[in-house]
């Protein structure tokens, strides 16, 4: 969950930097794209981990 949330935060920072680049230098947009890509990768990695954990618990239920 922590990886997913940190990736989501990096993604949001990247989006803000891209928006800032509209009014300032284009360098902010390039930095924002890098943050956006890293944030997306972290969020995907975290979400796959969450999905794998839930799938593991579904398949390994104890029968009463």
N, C-alpha and C positions, 0 to 999 in steps of 0.2 A: 504494500500500500504506500510505503514511504517513497519508493522509486516512482510510482505512478504520479503521486502528488508533486514530487520535485520536477518530474518531466512536464507536468501540467503548468507548473510555475515558470519553468524556462520557456515553454511555449508562449505563455502570456507575455513574458518580458520581450521575447522576440517580436511578437505582434505589436507591442508598444513601440519598440525601436523602429520597426518598419513604418509605423504611423508617424513617428517623430521625423523620419527621413523625408517625409513629404514636405515638411516645412523648414528643415535644416539641410545639412549636407547629405549627399547620397551615400556616404560612408556608413551612416547610421542604418540605412536599409540593408547594406551588405552584412553588417554585424548582426542585424536583426534576423536575416535569413539563416545565418549560422546558428544563432540561438534557437530559432524555430526548428531547424533540422535536428539539433541535439535534443531539444525538448520533446520532439515527436518520437525520436528513438528511445529515450528514457521512458516516456509514457507507454509506448508499445511494449517495451520489455517488462515494465511493471504490470501492465494489464495482462500479458501472457502469463506472468507468474500468479496473478490473482485467479485467472481462469484455470490454470493447472491445479492450484490448491483446491478450488471448489470441485473440480472434476475428480480429483483424488478422493475427496471426502464423499462424493456421490457413489463411487465404485467400491469403497471400503467401509460401507455401513455394516454395523453388526446386526445380525438377525436376532430378534427377541425370542 
